[in-house]
Amino acid sequence: MATKKKKPKKIKKKLLDKYRLLVLNEVTFEERLSFKLTRLNVFVLGSIISVFLIALTYLIIAFTPLREYIPGYSSTALKKKATELNYKTDSLQQVIAINETYYASIKKVLKGDISAEDFNKDSIVEAIKIEASEVDLNPSIEDSLLREKVDKEDKYNLFESAISATNFVLFPPVNGTISSHYNAKEKHYAVDVVVAKDTPVKATADGIVIFAEWTANTGYVIILEHSHGLISIYKHNGSLTKSQGDLVKAGEVIATSGNTGELSTGPHLHFELWNDGYPINPTNFIDFK
């Protein structure tokens, strides 16, 4: 029992034994500095310094750019670029989705895959009459004043936005004899104009080329998008002089006529007009003679 009690006393005594740390001049042995130390003091001081160094290292790594030089930590510039690329990828996915929808509608136009619905004209007219009879169509004073104000603004407005759609003129893409007329019942939403081979095909109005490619059934096809929701389509061309994305003026040559595609029966131009997704008869607006 006595030996067991002596061991803790010896350890405590060793920890509290006092020592002196001297700093002497090597030549003269003159005392410069002296410190009174114990083993316990040295242990506590070393622990405090270690904790301080660990905390300082953590702060440097966490809040300074030096952490980028430590393996395993990513660069701030790389994170910024990754974020920007993520945003761009999301935007590109949206644009691709819109373009796919747009091109799907164009394919339907090229294939003529449009469902024609029969309407009962008499029932529609009767329904309109019933609805009109239930509504008070007499203009109010405020409505009359607003209409007069808008009419004056449109009359003296010199900006391009005030130009009426009635001034929108369509030019004939080619001049020739129509061999096949527009027929909605047979799903022939176009006119076929017989012309000599390599006849210049001109744009019917100002617009932008949204499609200019080769197709197996209709050969070289070019599609123009115009203002007021109008789209013009030119099929069975011998060659194309414009590419997708080009801006064209009315009367500008965009292709040459030909006899390309499996569905072609001779040199001619297959010409279609579409307004807001609905086919219209080109002969109502264009004289091909």
Rosetta silent file (secondary structure, phi, psi, omega in degrees, C-alpha in Angstrom):
SEQUENCE: MATKKKKPKKIKKKLLDKYRLLVLNEVTFEERLSFKLTRLNVFVLGSIISVFLIALTYLIIAFTPLREYIPGYSSTALKKKATELNYKTDSLQQVIAINETYYASIKKVLKGDISAEDFNKDSIVEAIKIEASEVDLNPSIEDSLLREKVDKEDKYNLFESAISATNFVLFPPVNGTISSHYNAKEKHYAVDVVVAKDTPVKATADGIVIFAEWTANTGYVIILEHSHGLISIYKHNGSLTKSQGDLVKAGEVIATSGNTGELSTGPHLHFELWNDGYPINPTNFIDFK
SCORE:     score description
SCORE:     0.000 S_00000001
   1 L     0.000  -36.958 -178.116    0.000    0.000    0.000 S_00000001
   2 H   -67.034  -34.561 -179.157    2.850    2.360    0.805 S_00000001
   3 H   -70.146  -34.928  179.850    4.409    1.835   -2.625 S_00000001
   4 H   -67.405  -35.850  179.761    1.127    2.669   -4.384 S_00000001
   5 H   -74.667  -27.463 -178.367    0.820    5.991   -2.517 S_00000001
   6 H   -71.466  -32.110 -176.624    4.393    6.916   -3.274 S_00000001
   7 H   -63.823  -48.254  176.672    3.921    6.674   -7.073 S_00000001
   8 H   -60.434  -37.329  179.062    1.344    9.481   -7.348 S_00000001
   9 H   -64.733  -38.964  179.018    3.470   11.630   -5.065 S_00000001
  10 H   -65.239  -41.623  179.615    6.524   11.047   -7.232 S_00000001
  11 H   -64.362  -44.193  179.183    4.620   11.979  -10.403 S_00000001
  12 H   -63.266  -38.951 -179.945    3.213   15.125   -8.772 S_00000001
  13 H   -66.205  -40.226  178.500    6.657   16.027   -7.487 S_00000001
  14 H   -63.857  -38.565 -179.087    8.213   15.570  -10.931 S_00000001
  15 H   -69.072  -31.594 -175.876    5.583   17.801  -12.490 S_00000001
  16 H   -98.882   -2.342  175.995    6.107   20.533   -9.885 S_00000001
  17 L   -60.695  134.323 -176.129    9.890   20.357   -9.676 S_00000001
  18 E   -91.743  140.376  178.364   11.295   23.748  -10.574 S_00000001
  19 E  -131.825  158.635  178.860   13.927   24.244  -13.238 S_00000001
  20 E  -121.637  129.470  177.487   15.687   27.304  -14.556 S_00000001
  21 E  -102.835  117.825 -176.736   16.258   27.961  -18.237 S_00000001
  22 E  -110.335  144.195  173.325   19.299   30.177  -18.805 S_00000001
  23 E  -118.036  113.021 -174.346   20.447   31.995  -21.895 S_00000001
  24 E  -113.258  154.602  171.105   24.219   32.702  -21.667 S_00000001
  25 L   -76.191  126.259 -173.466   26.726   34.483  -23.816 S_00000001
  26 L   -65.922  -28.087 -176.329   28.861   31.768  -25.311 S_00000001
  27 L   -87.201  -50.346 -174.281   32.086   33.791  -25.058 S_00000001
  28 L   -97.490   -8.137 -175.758   31.766   35.555  -21.694 S_00000001
  29 L    57.888   27.426  177.328   29.227   33.211  -20.130 S_00000001
  30 L   -77.902  136.961 -179.008   27.254   36.290  -19.137 S_00000001
  31 E   -76.591  124.735  179.730   23.654   35.527  -18.238 S_00000001
  32 E  -100.740  -49.997 -179.894   21.239   37.177  -20.657 S_00000001
  33 E  -138.241  154.178  175.566   17.861   35.625  -19.833 S_00000001
  34 E  -148.283  140.707 -179.543   16.532   33.188  -17.292 S_00000001
  35 E  -130.797  136.406  173.141   13.164   31.485  -16.907 S_00000001
  36 E   -91.875  121.595 -175.221   11.766   29.493  -13.991 S_00000001
  37 E  -131.818  154.233  168.927    9.935   26.488  -15.394 S_00000001
  38 E  -126.931  164.065  178.852    8.253   23.345  -14.269 S_00000001
  39 H   -63.392  -35.538  178.992    7.272   20.353  -16.321 S_00000001
  40 H   -65.389  -41.458  178.087    3.609   21.223  -15.783 S_00000001
  41 H   -62.815  -43.589  179.367    4.149   24.768  -17.091 S_00000001
  42 H   -62.570  -41.504  179.684    5.965   23.489  -20.155 S_00000001
  43 H   -64.434  -43.819 -179.829    3.155   20.995  -20.872 S_00000001
  44 H   -65.974  -44.747 -179.762    0.433   23.657  -20.480 S_00000001
  45 H   -63.329  -41.722  177.831    2.325   26.194  -22.572 S_00000001
  46 H   -63.901  -38.420  178.760    2.987   23.619  -25.308 S_00000001
  47 H   -64.843  -43.096  179.806   -0.685   22.632  -25.360 S_00000001
  48 H   -62.746  -44.000  179.668   -1.802   26.262  -25.676 S_00000001
  49 H   -63.930  -39.619  179.039    0.648   26.903  -28.520 S_00000001
  50 H   -63.482  -45.532  178.966   -0.492   23.714  -30.314 S_00000001
  51 H   -61.622  -41.509  179.660   -4.171   24.678  -30.027 S_00000001
  52 H   -62.982  -43.308  179.490   -3.358   28.189  -31.285 S_00000001
  53 H   -65.550  -39.123  178.878   -1.443   26.821  -34.289 S_00000001
  54 H   -64.687  -43.944  179.382   -4.245   24.398  -35.126 S_00000001
  55 H   -64.901  -41.079  179.369   -6.873   27.169  -34.933 S_00000001
  56 H   -64.325  -41.493  178.438   -4.720   29.506  -37.028 S_00000001
  57 H   -63.201  -41.156  179.044   -4.221   26.809  -39.683 S_00000001
  58 H   -62.766  -44.380 -179.943   -7.977   26.129  -39.793 S_00000001
  59 H   -64.048  -39.847  179.233   -8.779   29.828  -40.240 S_00000001
  60 H   -64.436  -42.200 -179.201   -6.209   30.176  -43.029 S_00000001
  61 H   -68.891  -38.610 -173.046   -7.595   27.153  -44.861 S_00000001
  62 H   -79.999  -33.125 -169.023  -11.231   28.141  -44.380 S_00000001
  63 H  -122.340   12.259  177.684  -11.144   31.890  -45.110 S_00000001
  64 L  -131.014  158.268  178.643   -8.190   32.570  -47.416 S_00000001
  65 H   -66.514   -6.300 -179.636   -7.359   31.601  -51.027 S_00000001
  66 H   -63.764  -22.379 -179.651   -4.455   29.496  -49.748 S_00000001
  67 H   -63.981  -21.019  179.960   -6.828   26.530  -49.423 S_00000001
  68 H   -66.530  -22.125 -179.316   -6.822   26.272  -53.235 S_00000001
  69 H   -88.185   -2.251  178.815   -3.219   25.034  -53.062 S_00000001
  70 L   -92.430  127.923  179.498   -4.140   22.156  -50.745 S_00000001
  71 L   -57.579  134.563  179.862   -4.949   18.915  -52.590 S_00000001
  72 L   104.794  -17.973  178.050   -8.638   18.073  -52.383 S_00000001
  73 L   -99.268  134.334 -179.314   -9.944   21.662  -52.347 S_00000001
  74 L   -83.677  154.544 -179.679  -11.554   23.049  -55.516 S_00000001
  75 L   -78.162  147.205  176.817  -10.678   26.443  -56.945 S_00000001
  76 H   -64.092  -38.990  178.718  -13.063   29.393  -56.592 S_00000001
  77 H   -63.551  -39.780  178.459  -12.630   30.186  -60.276 S_00000001
  78 H   -65.446  -38.692  176.811  -13.548   26.608  -61.179 S_00000001
  79 H   -62.588  -41.729  179.628  -16.683   26.822  -59.017 S_00000001
  80 H   -63.554  -44.430  178.737  -17.668   30.081  -60.725 S_00000001
  81 H   -64.623  -39.279  178.781  -17.148   28.579  -64.181 S_00000001
  82 H   -63.236  -39.208  178.201  -19.110   25.460  -63.202 S_00000001
  83 H   -65.791  -44.323  178.865  -22.022   27.630  -62.029 S_00000001
  84 H   -62.207  -41.983  178.544  -21.979   29.667  -65.256 S_00000001
  85 H   -64.827  -34.563  177.491  -21.871   26.486  -67.349 S_00000001
  86 H   -63.607  -43.846  177.756  -24.795   25.102  -65.365 S_00000001
  87 H   -64.301  -42.930 -179.736  -26.881   28.198  -66.155 S_00000001
  88 H   -64.113  -40.185  178.873  -25.868   28.079  -69.836 S_00000001
  89 H   -61.763  -42.046  179.074  -26.736   24.377  -70.042 S_00000001
  90 H   -63.673  -42.089  178.551  -30.177   25.036  -68.596 S_00000001
  91 H   -64.712  -41.303  179.647  -30.757   27.882  -71.084 S_00000001
  92 H   -65.094  -36.623  177.530  -29.578   25.714  -73.998 S_00000001
  93 H   -63.383  -38.733  177.481  -31.928   22.913  -72.944 S_00000001
  94 H   -66.161  -42.906  179.166  -34.842   25.356  -73.032 S_00000001
  95 H   -63.749  -41.180  179.204  -33.799   26.649  -76.470 S_00000001
  96 H   -62.805  -41.508  179.399  -33.433   23.071  -77.772 S_00000001
  97 H   -63.109  -41.222  178.603  -36.904   22.178  -76.486 S_00000001
  98 H   -65.371  -43.768 -179.681  -38.403   25.244  -78.212 S_00000001
  99 H   -64.493  -38.914  178.884  -36.557   24.468  -81.471 S_00000001
 100 H   -63.176  -41.058  176.736  -37.681   20.834  -81.409 S_00000001
 101 H   -63.777  -40.514 -178.250  -41.307   21.932  -81.046 S_00000001
 102 H   -66.383  -45.243 -179.641  -40.848   24.469  -83.822 S_00000001
 103 H   -69.165  -29.749  176.187  -39.230   21.990  -86.224 S_00000001
 104 H   -64.738  -39.163  177.503  -41.918   19.399  -85.431 S_00000001
 105 H   -68.117  -35.632  178.258  -44.575   21.877  -86.582 S_00000001
 106 H   -66.378  -38.600  178.286  -42.550   22.596  -89.753 S_00000001
 107 H   -61.984  -38.634  177.673  -42.349   18.849  -90.505 S_00000001
 108 H   -62.967  -38.306  178.626  -46.136   18.656  -90.267 S_00000001
 109 H   -65.353  -42.401 -178.651  -46.375   21.519  -92.758 S_00000001
 110 H   -66.238  -38.708 -179.135  -43.948   19.792  -95.149 S_00000001
 111 H   -82.385  -11.390 -176.643  -45.777   16.467  -94.940 S_00000001
 112 L    71.315   26.580 -177.755  -49.219   18.087  -95.164 S_00000001
 113 L   -85.499   68.375 -179.224  -50.228   16.350  -91.949 S_00000001
 114 L  -120.750  126.502 -179.369  -53.007   18.824  -91.157 S_00000001
 115 L   -83.811  124.013  177.955  -56.405   17.637  -90.014 S_00000001
 116 L   -93.940  127.868 -178.718  -59.283   19.369  -91.781 S_00000001
 117 L  -109.156  138.620  178.636  -62.425   19.746  -89.691 S_00000001
 118 L   -92.137  129.394  179.694  -65.911   20.247  -91.109 S_00000001
 119 L  -113.406  144.401  174.117  -67.989   22.974  -89.511 S_00000001
 120 L   -86.062  106.410 -174.203  -71.707   23.493  -89.736 S_00000001
 121 H   -62.105  -42.206 -176.741  -71.921   27.045  -90.999 S_00000001
 122 H   -63.427  -41.778 -179.113  -75.592   27.500  -90.122 S_00000001
 123 H   -66.117  -36.282  179.046  -75.140   26.411  -86.504 S_00000001
 124 H   -66.608  -43.399  179.879  -72.202   28.782  -86.070 S_00000001
 125 H   -63.040  -42.132  179.327  -74.156   31.716  -87.489 S_00000001
 126 H   -64.657  -40.058  178.918  -77.122   30.974  -85.233 S_00000001
 127 H   -63.823  -38.841  178.842  -74.867   30.722  -82.180 S_00000001
 128 H   -65.933  -40.699  179.744  -73.300   34.082  -82.995 S_00000001
 129 H   -62.861  -42.097  179.944  -76.707   35.688  -83.381 S_00000001
 130 H   -64.219  -43.904  179.648  -77.834   34.346  -80.009 S_00000001
 131 H   -66.079  -39.724 -179.328  -74.695   35.567  -78.284 S_00000001
 132 H   -66.667  -33.486 -179.106  -74.890   38.966  -79.981 S_00000001
 133 H   -70.900  -23.054 -179.208  -78.504   39.454  -78.935 S_00000001
 134 L   -87.735   -5.194 -176.871  -77.569   38.940  -75.288 S_00000001
 135 L  -112.151  137.970  175.933  -74.860   41.601  -75.317 S_00000001
 136 L   -82.228  108.712 -175.458  -75.387   45.354  -75.229 S_00000001
 137 L   -93.638    4.122  178.479  -73.346   46.542  -78.220 S_00000001
 138 L   -71.003  124.110 -177.939  -74.091   50.248  -77.766 S_00000001
 139 L   -69.467  141.672  176.760  -70.744   52.009  -77.222 S_00000001
 140 L   -81.521  169.038 -179.689  -70.267   53.918  -73.989 S_00000001
 141 H   -62.972  -42.281 -179.648  -69.014   57.503  -73.832 S_00000001
 142 H   -64.056  -39.153  178.820  -65.604   56.357  -72.541 S_00000001
 143 H   -64.871  -40.553  179.284  -65.315   53.804  -75.343 S_00000001
 144 H   -64.790  -41.420  179.039  -66.122   56.418  -78.004 S_00000001
 145 H   -65.952  -39.557  179.301  -63.533   58.825  -76.623 S_00000001
 146 H   -65.529  -42.755  179.083  -60.890   56.070  -76.507 S_00000001
 147 H   -61.344  -42.442  179.924  -61.599   55.018  -80.104 S_00000001
 148 H   -63.392  -39.225  179.694  -61.317   58.635  -81.301 S_00000001
 149 H   -66.136  -43.630 -179.982  -58.005   59.043  -79.475 S_00000001
 150 H   -65.404  -40.111  178.696  -56.551   55.816  -80.924 S_00000001
 151 H   -61.038  -40.750  179.121  -57.658   56.766  -84.458 S_00000001
 152 H   -67.375  -40.507  179.719  -55.861   60.095  -84.186 S_00000001
 153 H   -63.773  -43.278  179.485  -52.684   58.473  -82.845 S_00000001
 154 H   -67.134  -32.220 -176.666  -52.631   55.915  -85.686 S_00000001
 155 H   -69.693  -38.662 -175.077  -53.337   58.595  -88.278 S_00000001
 156 H  -109.129   12.111  177.653  -50.390   60.802  -87.339 S_00000001
 157 L   -82.159  125.999 -176.761  -47.986   58.150  -86.051 S_00000001
 158 L   -99.384    1.695 -177.667  -44.822   58.075  -88.179 S_00000001
 159 L   -81.273  161.514 -176.925  -43.260   55.012  -86.598 S_00000001
 160 H   -65.495  -28.766 -178.701  -42.979   51.654  -88.327 S_00000001
 161 H   -67.265  -17.673 -178.941  -45.256   50.009  -85.770 S_00000001
 162 H   -88.789   -2.112 -179.604  -48.174   52.122  -87.034 S_00000001
 163 L   -69.555  131.333 -176.856  -47.956   50.746  -90.584 S_00000001
 164 L   -75.997  152.195  179.273  -51.112   48.828  -91.422 S_00000001
 165 H   -70.713  -14.421  179.376  -51.017   45.208  -92.442 S_00000001
 166 H   -69.628  -18.523  178.341  -52.967   46.155  -95.576 S_00000001
 167 H   -82.535    1.474 -178.332  -49.747   47.599  -97.002 S_00000001
 168 L   -81.118  111.399 -173.888  -48.175   44.125  -96.921 S_00000001
 169 L  -107.426  138.424  176.810  -47.739   43.130 -100.597 S_00000001
 170 L  -107.491  133.756 -179.875  -46.931   39.626 -101.896 S_00000001
 171 L  -102.828  148.091  178.735  -44.934   39.168 -105.093 S_00000001
 172 L   -68.772  129.237  179.112  -45.210   36.124 -107.367 S_00000001
 173 L   -66.892  -34.722  175.361  -42.253   33.761 -106.797 S_00000001
 174 L  -146.004  163.902  173.529  -42.460   32.654 -110.471 S_00000001
 175 L  -114.956  127.078 -179.037  -44.652   33.352 -113.493 S_00000001
 176 L   179.306 -170.273 -178.506  -46.194   30.391 -115.260 S_00000001
 177 E   -92.897  134.540  178.846  -49.213   28.143 -115.710 S_00000001
 178 E   -81.974  116.998 -179.917  -50.821   26.550 -112.656 S_00000001
 179 E   -90.662  -25.825  179.553  -51.009   22.795 -113.222 S_00000001
 180 E  -141.516  119.645 -175.921  -52.512   21.902 -109.847 S_00000001
 181 L   -86.104  170.298  176.741  -54.631   24.324 -107.848 S_00000001
 182 L   -66.006  129.193 -179.525  -55.095   24.696 -104.098 S_00000001
 183 E  -145.850  102.329 -176.532  -57.480   22.020 -102.795 S_00000001
 184 L   -69.901  -31.890 -178.872  -58.023   21.716  -99.040 S_00000001
 185 L   -65.181  -36.388  178.950  -60.280   18.669  -99.336 S_00000001
 186 L   -91.407    8.496 -179.109  -57.523   16.663 -101.035 S_00000001
 187 L    58.945   33.288  173.442  -54.940   18.124  -98.611 S_00000001
 188 E  -103.739   87.642 -173.781  -53.119   19.858 -101.432 S_00000001
 189 L   -88.920   49.242 -176.577  -52.351   23.103  -99.615 S_00000001
 190 L  -161.200  174.263  169.554  -50.390   24.618 -102.486 S_00000001
 191 E  -120.365  137.744  176.458  -50.323   25.599 -106.146 S_00000001
 192 E  -101.853  117.061 -177.122  -48.025   23.863 -108.629 S_00000001
 193 E  -107.243  120.783 -179.585  -46.710   26.335 -111.205 S_00000001
 194 E   -78.363  124.703  178.444  -45.158   24.898 -114.369 S_00000001
 195 L  -141.420  164.637  176.204  -41.933   26.717 -115.300 S_00000001
 196 L   -70.131  153.560  179.638  -38.791   25.973 -117.269 S_00000001
 197 L   -63.380  144.367 -179.838  -35.924   24.308 -115.471 S_00000001
 198 L    67.299   22.498  173.253  -33.479   26.659 -113.661 S_00000001
 199 L   -72.843  134.665  179.537  -36.035   29.495 -113.597 S_00000001
 200 E   -62.053  131.115  175.437  -35.177   31.915 -110.752 S_00000001
 201 E  -102.609  125.063 -173.268  -37.467   31.474 -107.753 S_00000001
 202 E  -109.555  154.042  177.629  -37.978   34.736 -105.868 S_00000001
 203 L   -69.724  135.074 -177.745  -39.047   35.533 -102.321 S_00000001
 204 L   -76.023  -19.324  178.202  -42.688   36.520 -102.149 S_00000001
 205 L  -163.858  170.231  175.893  -41.988   39.067  -99.355 S_00000001
 206 L   -62.145  142.103  179.486  -39.297   40.246  -96.949 S_00000001
 207 E  -179.403 -165.441 -179.442  -38.376   37.592  -94.423 S_00000001
 208 E  -130.490  141.731  179.558  -35.839   35.184  -92.965 S_00000001
 209 E   -77.290  117.796  179.429  -34.897   31.680  -94.114 S_00000001
 210 E  -105.589  -11.142  178.148  -35.942   29.210  -91.394 S_00000001
 211 E  -156.320  130.095  177.216  -35.406   26.012  -93.409 S_00000001
 212 E  -152.355   89.751 -175.134  -33.228   25.227  -96.426 S_00000001
 213 E  -146.894  172.949  175.510  -32.493   21.518  -96.856 S_00000001
 214 E   -94.363  136.070  173.665  -32.881   18.481  -99.125 S_00000001
 215 E  -126.460  149.312 -175.269  -35.811   16.094  -98.541 S_00000001
 216 L   -65.643  -41.096 -174.889  -36.388   12.744 -100.228 S_00000001
 217 L   -81.338  -38.288 -172.396  -40.001   13.407 -101.268 S_00000001
 218 L  -116.300   12.178  175.399  -39.881   17.101 -102.204 S_00000001
 219 E    65.831 -141.013  179.467  -36.215   17.632 -103.156 S_00000001
 220 E   -76.673  122.932 -177.325  -34.676   20.983 -102.278 S_00000001
 221 E  -122.622  138.321  175.172  -37.037   22.873  -99.969 S_00000001
 222 E  -133.349  135.516 -178.099  -36.740   26.412  -98.648 S_00000001
 223 E  -124.151  132.243  178.685  -39.103   28.016  -96.123 S_00000001
 224 E  -114.290  139.837  173.602  -39.325   31.743  -95.366 S_00000001
 225 E  -106.962  125.089 -178.137  -40.863   33.376  -92.320 S_00000001
 226 L  -111.497 -179.714  176.790  -42.412   36.804  -92.940 S_00000001
 227 L   -76.237  171.117 -179.467  -44.140   39.370  -90.784 S_00000001
 228 L    61.490   28.499  175.567  -47.809   39.155  -89.737 S_00000001
 229 L    70.367   23.269 -176.534  -47.448   35.406  -88.997 S_00000001
 230 E   -98.494  139.104  176.333  -46.967   34.468  -92.671 S_00000001
 231 E  -130.228  132.445  176.859  -44.819   31.527  -93.894 S_00000001
 232 E  -116.396  141.172 -174.886  -44.056   30.724  -97.532 S_00000001
 233 E  -126.482  134.388 -177.822  -42.789   27.320  -98.723 S_00000001
 234 E  -126.425  117.578 -175.179  -40.986   26.516 -102.000 S_00000001
 235 E  -120.334  165.885  178.303  -40.516   22.825 -102.956 S_00000001
 236 E    62.915   32.317  179.240  -38.992   20.725 -105.777 S_00000001
 237 E   -75.412  153.999  176.444  -36.251   23.303 -106.450 S_00000001
 238 E   -78.721  -33.456  177.480  -33.244   22.448 -108.554 S_00000001
 239 E  -160.292  162.438  179.798  -30.861   24.290 -106.211 S_00000001
 240 E  -115.778  138.945  178.377  -30.909   26.743 -103.299 S_00000001
 241 L  -106.804   -3.683  179.488  -29.115   30.081 -103.212 S_00000001
 242 L  -125.245  156.845  179.832  -29.877   30.913  -99.580 S_00000001
 243 L  -118.596  166.936 -179.790  -29.110   29.177  -96.289 S_00000001
 244 L   -60.957  132.791 -179.643  -30.911   28.938  -92.989 S_00000001
 245 L    97.589  -10.313 -179.495  -30.755   32.219  -91.077 S_00000001
 246 L   -74.769  144.350  173.959  -30.308   34.465  -94.153 S_00000001
 247 E   -92.870  135.428 -177.632  -32.392   37.628  -94.463 S_00000001
 248 E  -128.406  154.119  176.641  -34.066   38.106  -97.840 S_00000001
 249 L  -103.936  158.391  177.822  -35.924   40.929  -99.541 S_00000001
 250 L   -61.387  130.657 -179.278  -39.110   40.658 -101.584 S_00000001
 251 L    87.434   -2.769  179.469  -38.244   39.659 -105.155 S_00000001
 252 L   -79.545  139.990 -178.645  -34.758   38.385 -104.232 S_00000001
 253 E   -70.791  126.340 -179.623  -33.711   35.088 -105.845 S_00000001
 254 E  -116.580  -16.036 -178.855  -33.674   32.317 -103.252 S_00000001
 255 E  -165.150  176.093  172.444  -33.573   29.201 -105.470 S_00000001
 256 E  -123.205  140.573 -176.889  -33.843   27.858 -109.017 S_00000001
 257 E   -66.649  156.021 -179.363  -36.742   25.713 -110.181 S_00000001
 258 E  -163.575 -157.264 -176.444  -36.197   22.051 -110.908 S_00000001
 259 L  -138.683   50.925 -174.294  -37.587   18.533 -110.816 S_00000001
 260 L   -99.612  153.510  179.309  -36.179   17.154 -107.569 S_00000001
 261 L    98.459  150.510 -177.705  -37.834   14.785 -105.127 S_00000001
 262 L   -67.838  -25.980 -176.481  -39.727   11.517 -105.538 S_00000001
 263 L   -89.826    0.216 -178.973  -43.109   13.294 -105.720 S_00000001
 264 L   -83.718  140.833 -179.681  -42.132   15.614 -108.578 S_00000001
 265 L  -115.430    9.314 -179.452  -43.567   14.936 -112.050 S_00000001
 266 L   158.351  169.615 -179.824  -41.673   17.584 -114.023 S_00000001
 267 L   -61.340  116.179  178.156  -40.030   21.001 -113.722 S_00000001
 268 E  -165.063  173.248  176.441  -42.355   23.121 -111.594 S_00000001
 269 E  -117.881  123.736  173.823  -42.614   25.051 -108.315 S_00000001
 270 E   -93.365  110.818 -171.910  -44.734   23.749 -105.454 S_00000001
 271 E  -118.774  128.791  179.503  -45.675   26.947 -103.559 S_00000001
 272 E  -125.360  151.130  173.796  -47.514   27.125 -100.211 S_00000001
 273 E  -128.503  131.989  178.498  -48.674   29.976  -97.969 S_00000001
 274 E  -129.230  137.008  179.394  -49.440   29.542  -94.270 S_00000001
 275 E  -126.384  114.620 -179.382  -50.803   32.173  -91.891 S_00000001
 276 L    54.122   38.436  176.329  -50.589   31.553  -88.121 S_00000001
 277 L    86.981    4.228 -179.792  -50.428   27.790  -88.729 S_00000001
 278 E  -118.954  137.620  179.228  -53.328   27.604  -91.220 S_00000001
 279 E   -73.530  145.610  176.511  -52.974   27.072  -95.001 S_00000001
 280 E  -131.551  156.461 -178.362  -54.296   29.752  -97.341 S_00000001
 281 L   -78.542  115.796 -178.274  -54.873   29.802 -101.085 S_00000001
 282 H   -62.499  -28.225 -177.208  -51.948   31.657 -102.733 S_00000001
 283 H   -70.501  -12.920  175.512  -54.054   32.619 -105.753 S_00000001
 284 H   -73.872  -16.352 -175.193  -56.182   34.849 -103.523 S_00000001
 285 L  -126.145  -18.111 -173.641  -53.202   37.147 -103.066 S_00000001
 286 L  -128.697  137.174  173.819  -50.783   36.447 -105.943 S_00000001
 287 L  -101.272  112.737 -176.095  -51.211   36.517 -109.722 S_00000001
 288 L   -87.016   -0.687 -178.322  -48.882   33.877 -111.191 S_00000001
 289 L   -85.428    0.000    0.000  -49.509   34.824 -114.858 S_00000001
